């Protein structure tokens, strides 16, 4: 009975979210509460919800303050001089332009937002690509690969969702993947260079020089703090270093970092209020999903539905497959982005996969690591299930099918490389 209810819960979540019948927040709360009531649970549901929310509370707090922290530094213009220098160094050589494109997209994606990355990088680079007669599809592919790989960072949506679903610290989940992800980013730079070489050969003749002083990057506003550039960069370095070295809990690091950043750059109360309000919508939206997910996973685990489904899966999955579930998840993670949106996968599918893996003497957290190397990370900028993909192709003017045909093989290759290095380092075991 519990296994059936668990399958029903996950199925309803998938259907409601993917058909956009209701918002993910509503589905994550209403669906498990309803199925738990059908299963005969009453007041226990309140305990399950509370325990689930408590388990992910620190992750939610971390995300809120990470968004505010990077938002404040972006407002202060911390990244603009770096962006301008990249574009200036690129000149009119397609290979250098391609590498600069990747570096720019990686830098902008530090805030974890695909939409922001595309809105900043595409308008800034499109005139350069057109003037050099480079294909817009190459721009879309490079930006997609860069943003997708960067999306594995600890404050990225998929990683936070995975940590929430598995009820583990985000640093515990991510830190073993640091070297594999860095390898993936280097691979993206190499692929970008090779794509630039292809463009250079295709063009055959030098294109006219373009003035790189683009309005999107050069316009000044009252929020920029150029005199505090190096102070802000040092603050980023210290914060990320503290996060990776686990010097302190992630939520504490970003709370303190945000407080310092906003106090230094915007000391007046009115300025602080305006900047916080400017980023509150993005922070609240994701935080609400995370806390609703805590309710969802809390009910599924507390009621025994997850365990019951895992037991059924164990009965039907061949032992050779079950023992390599983390590896199989890693291989399929990027293509899974074409089938599952992040909420339904991480809160519906991942807990079941992780629990099933433990029955075969595997590690649940390794399944989580395998999932985040592709599912809505390298795979999100090609998925038809995310609005960011349509923003990317809309800004570049590239057809969705053309973009997918060109980008998916590269995204899959980067995922497999990260998986291979993860196997070598022991972050994921075969």
C-alpha positions in Angstrom: 0.0 0.0 0.0 2.7 2.5 1.0 4.7 1.7 -2.2 1.6 2.3 -4.3 1.0 5.6 -2.5 4.6 6.6 -3.0 4.4 5.9 -6.8 1.1 7.8 -6.9 2.7 10.8 -5.1 5.6 11.0 -7.5 3.5 10.5 -10.6 1.0 13.2 -9.5 3.9 15.5 -8.8 5.4 14.9 -12.3 2.1 15.3 -14.1 1.1 18.5 -12.2 4.5 20.2 -12.5 5.4 19.2 -16.1 1.9 20.1 -17.4 2.1 23.4 -15.5 -1.3 22.7 -13.9 -0.2 24.2 -10.6 3.0 25.8 -9.4 5.8 23.5 -8.0 5.4 25.0 -4.6 1.7 24.0 -4.4 2.3 20.6 -5.9 5.1 19.8 -3.4 2.8 20.6 -0.5 -0.7 19.4 -1.6 0.2 16.1 -3.3 2.0 14.4 -0.4 -0.4 15.7 2.2 -3.3 14.3 0.2 -1.7 10.8 -0.4 -0.7 10.6 3.3 -4.3 11.3 4.3 -5.4 8.5 1.9 -2.8 6.2 3.6 -4.4 6.7 7.0 -2.0 9.2 8.5 -3.5 12.2 10.4 -1.7 14.2 13.0 1.6 12.4 12.1 1.6 14.4 8.9 2.4 17.6 10.9 5.4 15.9 12.4 6.6 14.6 9.0 6.3 18.1 7.5 8.1 19.8 10.4 10.9 17.3 10.4 11.4 17.7 6.6 11.4 21.5 6.8 13.8 21.5 9.7 16.2 19.2 7.8 16.5 21.6 4.9 16.2 24.9 6.7 20.0 25.7 6.6 20.1 25.0 2.9 17.2 27.4 2.3 18.9 30.1 4.4 22.2 29.6 2.5 20.4 30.1 -0.8 18.6 33.3 0.3 21.8 34.9 1.4 23.9 33.6 -1.5 21.5 35.3 -3.9 21.6 38.5 -2.0 25.4 38.4 -1.7 26.1 38.0 -5.4 23.3 40.3 -6.3 24.8 43.1 -4.2 28.2 42.6 -5.8 26.7 42.6 -9.3 24.9 45.9 -8.5 28.2 47.3 -7.3 29.7 46.6 -10.7 32.3 44.1 -9.4 32.3 42.0 -12.6 32.1 44.8 -15.2 35.8 45.7 -15.5 36.6 42.0 -15.9 34.0 41.6 -18.6 35.2 44.6 -20.5 38.8 43.4 -20.3 37.8 40.0 -21.6 36.0 41.5 -24.6 38.9 43.9 -25.3 41.5 41.0 -25.2 39.4 38.9 -27.6 39.9 41.4 -30.5 38.7 40.1 -33.8 40.1 36.5 -33.7 37.2 34.0 -33.6 39.2 31.5 -31.4 39.9 34.2 -28.8 36.4 35.5 -29.0 35.0 32.0 -28.4 37.2 31.5 -25.3 36.3 34.9 -24.0 32.7 34.0 -24.4 33.1 31.0 -22.2 35.0 32.9 -19.5 32.4 35.7 -19.5 29.5 33.2 -19.2 31.2 31.4 -16.4 31.9 34.6 -14.5 28.4 36.0 -14.9 26.9 32.6 -13.8 28.5 33.0 -10.4 25.1 34.1 -9.1 23.6 30.8 -10.3 20.9 32.3 -12.6 20.7 31.1 -16.1 18.4 33.9 -17.2 20.8 36.6 -15.9 23.7 34.9 -17.6 22.0 34.9 -20.9 20.7 38.5 -20.6 24.2 39.8 -19.9 26.4 37.7 -22.2 24.2 37.4 -25.3 23.5 41.2 -25.9 27.1 42.0 -25.1 28.6 39.5 -27.5 26.0 39.3 -30.3 27.3 42.4 -32.2 30.8 41.1 -32.0 29.8 37.7 -33.4 27.8 39.3 -36.2 30.6 41.7 -37.1 33.1 38.8 -37.3 30.6 36.7 -39.3 30.7 34.0 -36.6 27.6 31.7 -36.3 25.1 32.7 -33.7 24.6 29.0 -33.0 28.3 28.9 -31.8 27.6 31.7 -29.4 24.5 29.8 -28.0 26.5 26.6 -27.7 29.4 28.1 -25.8 27.2 30.1 -23.4 25.1 27.0 -22.8 28.1 24.8 -22.0 29.6 27.4 -19.7 26.5 28.2 -17.8 25.4 24.6 -17.5 28.7 23.4 -16.1 28.8 26.3 -13.6 25.3 25.4 -12.5 26.9 22.5 -10.5 28.2 25.0 -8.0 27.1 24.7 -4.3 24.6 27.5 -4.6 23.2 26.4 -8.0 19.6 25.2 -8.1 20.2 21.5 -8.9 22.9 21.1 -6.2 20.7 22.8 -3.6 17.7 20.6 -4.6 19.8 17.4 -4.4 21.1 18.4 -1.0 17.6 19.1 0.2 16.2 15.9 -1.2 18.9 13.8 0.5 19.0 15.9 3.6 22.8 16.4 3.6 25.0 19.5 3.8 25.5 21.1 0.4 29.3 21.1 1.0 29.3 17.4 1.8 27.6 16.8 -1.5 29.6 19.1 -3.7 33.2 19.3 -2.3 34.3 15.8 -3.7 33.2 17.1 -7.1 35.4 20.2 -7.0 38.2 18.7 -9.1 35.8 16.9 -11.6 33.8 20.2 -12.1 37.0 22.2 -12.6 38.1 19.6 -15.2 34.7 20.1 -16.9 35.2 23.8 -17.0 38.6 23.4 -18.6 37.0 21.1 -21.1 34.4 23.8 -21.9 37.2 26.2 -22.5 39.0 23.7 -24.8 35.8 23.0 -26.7 35.1 26.7 -27.1 38.6 27.2 -28.5 38.0 24.4 -31.0 34.7 25.8 -32.0 36.5 29.2 -32.5 39.1 27.5 -34.7 36.2 26.0 -36.8 34.7 29.5 -37.1 38.1 30.9 -38.2 38.4 28.3 -40.9 34.8 28.7 -42.0 35.1 32.5 -42.3 38.4 32.2 -44.3 38.8 36.0 -44.5 39.3 38.6 -41.7 36.1 40.3 -40.7 36.0 44.0 -40.0 37.1 45.2 -36.5 34.2 46.1 -34.1 34.2 48.7 -31.4 33.9 46.7 -28.2 32.5 49.5 -26.1 29.0 48.0 -25.7 26.3 49.9 -23.9 25.1 46.9 -21.9 28.5 46.8 -20.2 29.6 50.4 -20.2 26.6 52.2 -19.0 27.0 53.7 -15.5 24.4 53.9 -12.8 24.3 55.2 -9.3 24.7 51.7 -7.7 28.2 51.0 -9.0 31.2 51.2 -6.6 34.4 51.1 -8.7 36.6 52.2 -5.8 35.6 49.1 -3.9 36.4 46.7 -6.8 39.3 44.9 -5.1 37.6 44.8 -1.8 34.6 43.1 -3.3 36.8 40.6 -5.3 38.7 39.8 -2.1 35.3 39.2 -0.3 34.3 36.7 -3.0 37.6 34.9 -2.8 37.4 34.6 1.0 33.8 33.5 1.0 34.2 30.8 -1.7 37.4 29.6 -0.1 35.7 29.3 3.3 32.8 27.5 1.7 34.9 24.9 -0.1 37.2 24.3 2.9 34.2 23.9 5.2 35.6 26.6 7.5 32.1 27.3 8.6 28.6 26.1 7.7 27.5 27.5 4.3 24.6 29.4 5.6 26.7 31.2 8.1 29.4 32.1 5.5 26.9 33.7 3.2 25.0 35.5 5.9 28.2 37.1 7.1 29.4 37.8 3.6 26.2 39.4 2.6 26.2 41.6 5.7 29.7 42.8 5.0 29.0 43.3 1.3 25.9 45.4 1.7 27.4 47.4 4.6 30.6 48.3 2.7 28.9 49.1 -0.7 25.7 50.6 0.6 26.1 51.9 4.1 22.9 54.0 4.1 19.7 52.3 5.3 17.6 53.4 2.3 20.2 52.0 -0.2 20.4 48.7 1.7 16.6 48.4 1.6 16.4 49.1 -2.1 19.1 46.6 -3.0 17.6 43.9 -0.8 14.2 44.5 -2.3 15.6 44.3 -5.8 16.8 40.7 -5.2 14.1 39.5 -2.8 11.9 38.1 -5.5 14.5 35.6 -6.8 15.5 34.6 -3.3 12.0 34.1 -2.1 10.9 32.1 -5.1 13.7 29.5 -4.7 13.5 29.5 -0.9 9.7 28.7 -1.1 10.4 25.8 -3.4 13.1 24.4 -1.1 10.9 24.6 2.0 7.9 23.1 0.2 10.3 20.3 -0.9 11.2 19.8 2.7 7.5 19.1 3.3 7.4 16.7 0.4 10.4 14.7 1.3 9.5 14.8 5.0 6.2 13.2 4.4 7.5 10.6 1.9 10.3 9.5 4.3 8.4 9.8 7.5 5.4 7.8 6.2 7.7 5.1 4.9 6.7 5.6 1.3 10.3 6.0 0.0 11.5 2.9 1.8 8.5 0.9 0.5 9.1 2.0 -3.1 12.8 1.2 -2.7 12.1 -2.3 -1.5 9.8 -2.9 -4.5 12.5 -1.5 -6.8 15.1 -3.9 -5.2 12.8 -6.8 -5.9 12.8 -6.0 -9.7 16.1 -4.4 -10.4 18.9 -6.9 -11.2 21.7 -6.9 -8.7 24.4 -6.0 -11.3 22.4 -2.9 -12.2 21.6 -2.0 -8.6 25.3 -2.1 -7.6 26.2 0.5 -10.3 23.2 2.7 -9.8 25.3 5.9 -9.1 27.3 5.3 -12.3 24.1 4.7 -14.4 22.5 7.8 -12.9 25.6 9.8 -14.0 25.5 8.5 -17.5 21.8 9.3 -17.9 21.7 12.6 -15.9 22.2 14.9 -18.8 19.7 13.3 -21.1 17.3 13.2 -18.2 17.1 17.0 -18.4 15.1 16.6 -21.6 12.5 14.5 -19.7 12.3 15.9 -16.2 12.2 19.4 -14.8 14.5 20.0 -11.8 11.8 19.9 -9.1 10.1 16.7 -10.2 13.5 14.9 -10.7 15.3 16.0 -7.5 12.3 15.8 -5.2 10.5 12.9 -6.8 13.0 10.6 -8.6 16.3 11.2 -6.8 15.2 10.1 -3.3 13.9 6.9 -4.7 17.1 6.2 -6.6 19.2 7.1 -3.6 17.3 4.9 -1.2 17.3 2.0 -3.7 21.1 2.3 -4.1 21.5 1.8 -0.3 19.8 -1.5 -0.6 22.5 -2.6 -2.9 25.2 -1.4 -0.5 25.7 1.8 -2.4 26.0 5.4 -1.1 22.9 7.6 -1.5 25.1 10.7 -1.6 27.0 9.3 -4.6 23.7 9.0 -6.5 23.1 12.7 -5.7 26.6 13.6 -7.0 26.0 11.6 -10.2 22.7 13.4 -10.7 24.0 16.9 -10.4 26.7 16.4 -13.0 24.1 16.5 -15.7 20.5 16.8 -14.7 19.5 20.4 -15.2 23.2 21.4 -15.0 25.0 20.7 -18.3 21.5 19.8 -19.5 19.5 22.8 -18.5 20.3 25.2 -21.4 19.1 22.6 -23.9 16.0 21.4 -22.1 12.6 22.3 -23.5 11.3 22.3 -19.9 13.1 25.4 -18.8 12.3 29.0 -19.7 16.0 29.8 -19.7 16.5 27.7 -22.9 13.9 29.7 -24.8 15.5 32.9 -23.5 18.9 31.8 -24.8 17.6 30.8 -28.3 15.4 33.9 -28.4 18.3 36.3 -27.7 20.6 34.6 -30.2 17.9 34.0 -32.9 18.8 30.3 -33.1 16.2 27.5 -33.8 15.6 25.2 -30.8 16.2 22.1 -32.9 19.4 23.5 -34.3 20.6 24.5 -30.9 19.9 21.1 -29.4 21.6 19.2 -32.3 24.7 21.3 -31.9 24.9 21.6 -28.2 23.7 18.2 -26.8 26.7 16.1 -28.0 29.1 18.6 -26.3 27.0 18.8 -23.1 26.9 15.0 -22.9 30.7 14.8 -23.5 31.4 17.3 -20.7 29.1 15.3 -18.4 30.8 12.0 -19.2 34.2 13.7 -18.6 33.1 14.9 -15.2 31.8 11.4 -14.4 35.1 9.8 -15.5 37.1 12.2 -13.2 34.6 11.6 -10.4 35.3 7.9 -10.7 39.1 8.4 -10.6 38.9 10.7 -7.5 36.4 8.4 -5.7 33.6 11.0 -5.6 31.5 8.4 -7.3 32.2 4.7 -7.2 31.5 2.3 -10.0 
